[in-house]
Amino acid sequence: MDYSDTLEFLFSRLPMYQRIGPAAYKDNLDNTVLLDDFYGNPHRNFKTIHVAGTNGKGSVSHMLAAVFQAAGFKTGLYTSPHLKDFRERIRINGEMISTDEVVNWVENYRINNDLWNIEPSFFELTVAMAFDYFAQKEVEVAVVEVGLGGRLDSTNIITPEVSIITNIGLDHTALLGDSLEKIAIEKAGIIKAGIPVVIGSTQIETKNVFEEVAALKLAPVFFADQEYSVVYGLTDLDGNQVLSVNKNGEKLYPQVKLDLKGMYQQLNLPAVLKTVELLRDMGWEISEEDLLRGLASAKKMTGLMGRWQVLGYNPLLVCDTAHNAEGMKEVVLQINQTPFEKLHIVLGLVRDKDPEKLLGILPSDAEYYFTKADIPRAMEEKELAKVAAEFGLTGSIYSSVSKAFDVARSRAGKNDMVFVGGSTFVVAEIL
């Protein structure tokens, strides 16, 4: 197979949650454990950091990977989903796995599976590929982002240096539970015996869940936002954030630069800072200079995309992958603080989410361009426009994301803003 054949095999012949939704979700780790055994338990050959949460886990993963890279460690990074290229999911020191490596690994799996006779999901196979690749390339540490939930996620065979749970929101409720407490129990499944766990955001509904699970497993638990706080933030001439950070009420870092432009990164930063503090206490050599340099170049060093990503100016073009109520609230807050004459929003959703919660957050004074991503899960654009109208959101309908984006750009004046979002897959198509 060539690379395109390989992707066709991965995407079409294997169940893929991102494309078809809950039908692809596995409620056990049986295949993951089998695959891991067949490949010689590669995840045991390197140190790991495990990152779960409803929002922010991708950003936290990328920031931590950048800090490790700045400190000189050969660093693996496993994230999902990808936006433009499957290979974004598996990186070493910011470089994506090569097309040849993907082709050869999948071909090897197909040959061996004649004997193994297992049928893994897309995600199970991708995790196995990442861990095997990291072991072969002898990474020193890998930052591993949970795909969905935590307890039953394919990544949950690792025993990390630190476990991180960024926050809990109502997302994937059909699979994880219909309350914050139930979802927190699933996320808390990544807490391991004796391994410290960092909670990014303290929430009344979930705090006890994490404390109880951590106590049962004798795992030290730290609520990062109770120790670290961003006091204020400015923007430099390049549009990067410059933040002042306190620890326990006293100034710790007068200037922390982030090349990630989303203001919501200020909510993710405490989890990163607390994790680095714990790693230092364990003997990891990460200097203050390494920390600040990694944060200042996280996007550049790791290739993170789709988080308040500015695509152009005159008009201002911005995209963001926020796709649930909690994430969209933060995005709308930043939209409201951005100067423009008129707002244009290219919007597409997936049908297995709760559209009402997200639509109720969006500004009603914008011109909307309702569309759908080219995946089976996408909500039909006409249906989306109909539901959106109930919230006072009006505009035009387009059968493709590219068409909607092109029309929005052509109609926008040079002082206007065009925002693209609602779904990771909508953002992927314009990138």
Beta strands, then each sheet from edge to edge (+ up, - down):
strand 1: 47-52
strand 2: 75-78
strand 3: 90-92
strand 4: 95-96
strand 5: 141-145
strand 6: 162-165
strand 7: 197-199
strand 8: 221-223
strand 9: 228-235
strand 10: 241-247
strand 11: 250-258
strand 12: 309-312
strand 13: 316-319
strand 14: 343-347
strand 15: 367-370
strand 16: 395-397
strand 17: 417-421
sheet 1: 4+ 3- 2+ 5+ 1+ 6+ 7+ 8+
sheet 2: 9+ 10- 11+
sheet 3: 12+ 13- 17- 14- 15- 16-
end
